[in-house]
Amino acid sequence: MDRTQIQRTRLPDAFSSLSLPDFRVLLGTTVLTQLSGWMEEVARGWLVYELTHSAFHLSALAFVSGASRFLVAPIAGYVTDRMDRRQATALAEALTGVAALALGVLTLAGMVQLWEVYFLACWMGPLRGITMTTRQALLYDVVGPSYLTNAVGLNAVAANMARIAAPSLGGIIIGALGTATAFLAQAILLLLAIPVTLLLRLQAAAPPRQMPFWRSVVEGVKYVSANPLLLRLFLFIYIPNVLIYPYVNLIPVFADEVLGMGARGYGLLLTGVGFGSIPGGLIVAAMGRWRYKGMAMGGAALLYMGMVALFAQSRWPAFAFATLVTGGMGWSMMVSLNQTLVQLHLGDAFRGRGLSLYNLGSGLTPLGNLAMGGVAHMIGVPMAVTSFALAAMALSAAVGLASAQVRKL
């Protein structure tokens, strides 16, 4: 069906994709799954910190989870291009819910051991990798290219509203009811999202392609490697995945040892980036057909990374929170613009496999986790995070703003 044939309510340009009924449904499931994912991050991070009081184990657990997500990337692309994306998403989220339920029960019974947390991280990591790819493809399928920039921006706003709510809620739940309850809440949120996802109507989806697995993977790699612009856009998002994102796993250390804020402060710090990401997402949503998205993406990346460096050096909770809020605006703009540009330059037949390669960046984060954890052991957590952030700024400037091809996007 032609998207122009669908009756919609006239809305301001910054909210235009909300006129599409199925996008509103998809947005609702985004909130639920993001709440679930962040609830998991908060609960698992605090559980590991309670069990070990070790920055190394916080980074090592993130390595295990991310490495398993990295290894499943070819399967995620194959599944996204071959299966009904709604069904693939629902199945992966159901299996994630089972793992969350198991971890909640073990914790509630006082039987949880560190190896079990690692094992279930290996279970949930690949499933998160699949749903990350299928949900990105579903976004394009629901809105099509005309509404994509706006939809990606609003999707980022919704996801980051969940990012604001979940850590604070998780910290409160952990403080009042225990870590086990947070895992059980994660399972319930996923259960609510699954049936709604299955009801989505797709407008721009390419028909599933039937082909052998390895042939499908090779075709996807060849397609991306033959496109220099896609390679540059992929590299641009790989940089913060390796050099910046690992700091999130060390926030329990900042909250407890550097800033003296405890469990509730830990949750509050995690919401900082979420608060800033809301105006960042709205700015992207309002861009529409605005030119120079590549320049905006590069500038936003430098803002984000610079604020992470300042956060790492802060010793005052209020200033630390302010740097995360400001950095969150840059982060949201960087990621939203990068994803929009990637989706607009991917062919429909290769969307799933292209996005799975794009999402390999999140699987590279474990390398950064181990490296940052090791450096932190030698020179301290604040100096390690600062050093990595400055290196990321230099590389991002070289890949983004220094490239005429990117600046003209």
Sequence and secondary structure as in RCSB ss.txt:
>XXXX:A:sequence
MDRTQIQRTRLPDAFSSLSLPDFRVLLGTTVLTQLSGWMEEVARGWLVYELTHSAFHLSALAFVSGASRFLVAPI
AGYVTDRMDRRQATALAEALTGVAALALGVLTLAGMVQLWEVYFLACWMGPLRGITMTTRQALLYDVVGPSYLTN
AVGLNAVAANMARIAAPSLGGIIIGALGTATAFLAQAILLLLAIPVTLLLRLQAAAPPRQMPFWRSVVEGVKYVS
ANPLLLRLFLFIYIPNVLIYPYVNLIPVFADEVLGMGARGYGLLLTGVGFGSIPGGLIVAAMGRWRYKGMAMGGA
ALLYMGMVALFAQSRWPAFAFATLVTGGMGWSMMVSLNQTLVQLHLGDAFRGRGLSLYNLGSGLTPLGNLAMGGV
AHMIGVPMAVTSFALAAMALSAAVGLASAQVRKL
>XXXX:A:secstr
  GGGS      GGGGGGGSHHHHHHHHHHHHHHHHHHHHHHHHHHHHHHHH  HHHHHHHHHHHHHHHHHTHHH
HHHHHHHS HHHHHHHHHHHHHHHHHHHHHHHHTT   HHHHHHHHHHHHHHHHHHHHHHHHHHHHHHTTTTHHH
HHHHHHHHHHHHHHHHHHHHHHHHHHH HHHHHHHHHHHHHHHHHHHHT   SS        HHHHHHHHHHHHH
T HHHHHHHHHHHHHHHHTGGGGGGHHHIIIIIS  HHHHHHHHHHHHHHHHHHHHHHHHHHTT S HHHHHHHH
HHHHHHHHHHHHH  SHHHHHHHHHHHHHHHHHHHHHHHHHHHHTS GGGHHHHHHHHTHHHHHHHHHHHHHHHH
HHHH HHHHHHHHHHHHHHHHHHHTTT HHHHT 
